[in-house]
Amino acid sequence: MEYILNGFIKAIDLLINGHSETYSAIRVTLQVSSGSILISLILGIPMGFMLGYYNFKGKKQIQIIVNTLLSLPTVFIGLMVYAFLSNQGPLGDMGLLFTLPGIATGQIILALPIVIALTASAVQLMDQHLRITLISLGTSRRQLLFTSLWEIRHGILSAALTAYGRIITEVGISMMVGGNIKWHTRTITTAIALETGKGLFASGIALGLVLLAIAFIVNISVSLLLSKAGIKNEKPYLSSS
């Protein structure tokens, strides 16, 4: 148990003294994961809304596919992205292998089904009488869209949090596509795997504590946003101005 205690002590020491390798891994992790979740939300929220809001032919089949993609192993995604981005792959000329955009590509594939599925589920759980009420009030399509999105804001935030949690803790994609290059593509999770493989358990635990701290901050931030939204209970797109 001594190495666990040393891990806690070293974690504090690394953060206080500004250990360059640790902060490089933190910077890379935050940079690539933030970009990945932003693109995933931009693409996934409209897709999830349409999947949950409208009835069309093949909807059940699409839902089955999306739900199946929720359980995709990160190593499989990493393998497929690597195959496409390698020199022998169809996208090899883009030079994305062993780069942050390459890692982001895999993380987007990982997060997108989560955002789509949870957004669609939130839409399906929305009050079915809302649309009829809004139409009877003479709202435009734009007002109808944004008011519906506001009603499911908690579900969207939950989707974002769940997807971000999956992205920031994945190892397979970052390791296979990013190559775990020091100062360049090494993330917290790949650094943990490397340090543990070298027998440096204290360093691995230190980085793990940093990762837990980031996850804790994200959860607290989302909880505060949800509480604030619940207290104000604003309806900005239904204002009578």
N, C-alpha and C positions, 0 to 999 in steps of 0.2 A: 504493500500500500504506500510505501515511501515515494515511489515514482509518481503516484497520483498527486501527492502533496507537492512534490517538486514541480509538477506540471502547473498547478495553480500558482505557485510562486513565480515560475518562469513566465507564465502568461502575463502577470502583472509587470514583471521586469521588461518583457519585450515591448509592451505597450507604452510604458512610462519612458523608457529610454529610446523609443522610436526606432526599433530594430528594422533596418532597411528591407530585408527579405520578407519579413512579416507584413510590413505595410505595403510592399509591392504586391504580394498575394491578395491582400485585402482590397487594394485599389483595382486590380485586374478583376477580381470577383464582383465588386460593386459595379464596375464599368460595363462588363459584358452582361451581367444578369439584369441590370436596369434597362439596357437597350433591348434585350430579349423580351422582357415582360412588357415593355412599352409597345413594341411591334405586335406581340401576341394579343394584347388588348385591342389595339387598333383593328386588327384583322378578325379577332375572335368574337368580340362583342356584337358586331353587326351580323355575323354568321349565326351566332347563338340565338340572337333575337329573332331572326327570320325562321330558324329551325323550330323555335318554341312558339312563335306567334302565328305563323301561317300553316294551313293544311294544304298539302300538295302530294302528288303521286310520288311514291318512293321515300316519303318522310321517315317511315319506320325503318327502312333499310339504312338510310343515312344515320339515324340515331344508333342503330346497332354498330355501324362502322365506327362512329365517334366514340361510343362506349368501349368498343374493343381497343381502340387506340389509347385509351386511358391507361392500359396496363402494359404499354410498350416498354421493354427493358431499355435502360439508357445505353447499355453496351451495344444493343442491336441498332439503335438510332446512330450511335457513334460509328458503327461498322458501315452502315449504309451511306452516311454522309461522307465518311472517309473514302468509300469506293467512288462516289460521285466527284469528289474534289481532288482525288489523287491524279497524278500525271496521266494515268491510263483511263481515267474516268471522263465522262462527257463534259464535266465542268472544270477539268483540270487547268485549262488555259486562264481561268479567272484568278488563280494564285491565292485561293482562300485557305488552303490547307496549312495548318500550324499558324493560324492567325486568329485574332479575336472575332472578326466577322464570321470566320468558319465555325468557331465555337457557338456563336450566337445563332447561326443557322440551325444547328442541331438542337439548341435549347428552345428555339421557337417551335420546332416540330414537336418537342416534348410538351411544351406549355399550351399550344394551340387547342388540342382536344379537351384539355381541362377547362379552359375559358369557354369554349363553345358549349360543352356539356352542362356546366354549372349555370351559365347564362340562360340556356334553353330551359333548364329545370326551373330557374327563378321565374321566367316568363310564364311557364305553364302553371305555376302556383299563384300567379297574379289573379286578383279578383276579376272574374269573367264578366262582371257587369260594368267594369271600368270603361271599356271601349264603347259600349252602348251609351253610357252616361256622357262621355266626352263628345261623341258624335251628336247627341241630342243638344249639347250646349253650343254646337256650331264650331267646334275646334277644327283647325286646319290639320293637314297630314303631318306637318312639322310639329305642331303642338301635341298631336296625338303620339308621335314617336317619342319626343323628349319627355312628355309626362309619363309615358309608360316606362321609359328608362329610369326616370326618377323614382317611380314606385318600386322598382327592383334594384335600387342602388345598393342595398345591403347584400343582395345576392351577387352583384357585380364585384363589390369589394371582397366578398368571400372568395369568389373565383380568382380574383387577382392575387389574394393572399395565398391561396392554395397553390396556384401556379408558380408564384414566386418562391414559395417554400420548396417546391419540387426542383426548380431551376437551381437555386443557390446551393442545394445539398447534393446535386448529381456529381458523379465522378467519371462515369464511362465516356461521356461525350467530350468533356474537357481533356481527359487523358488521351483519347484516341485521335481526336480531331485537332486539339491544341498542341499535343506533344509534350506538355509539361515543361516548357522552355523557361528557364530562370529569367526573371526580369521582364518577360514578354507575355507568355500565355499560362504561367503557373498560377492556378487559383488556390483558394484555401483548401478545398477538398483534395486536389491533387498533391498539394504540399503535405497534407496530413498523411496521405498514402505513401509518399516518398519518405518522410521522416520515420514513419512506423516501420517501413521496409528496411531502413538503415539501422533499426533498433533504437532510435532516438525517441523513446516514448514520451518523454517530458515535453519535447518540442511539438509532437503530435497532439498531445493533450492541450497544450497552450493554444495552438491554432484551432482546436475543436471548441475551446471555450470562447474564442473570438467569434467563431461561427454561431455558437449559441447566443452570444450577445447580440449579434446582428439580427438573428431571428426574433429575439425577444423585443428588440427595438421596433421591428416591423410590426409585430403583433400588437404592441402597446399603441403604436401610431394609428393602426387601423381601428382598434377599439375606441380610441379617443375620437376619431372621425365619425364612427358609428354613433357614439353617444351624443356628439355635438349635433349630428344630423337629426337624431331622434328628438332632442330637446327643442330645436328650432322648428322642425316639422314644416319646412318651407315648401311651397309649391310654385317655383319661379316661372313655370311655363303656363300657368293658369291664371296669371295675374290679370286684373281687369283694366290695366292701363290702356 
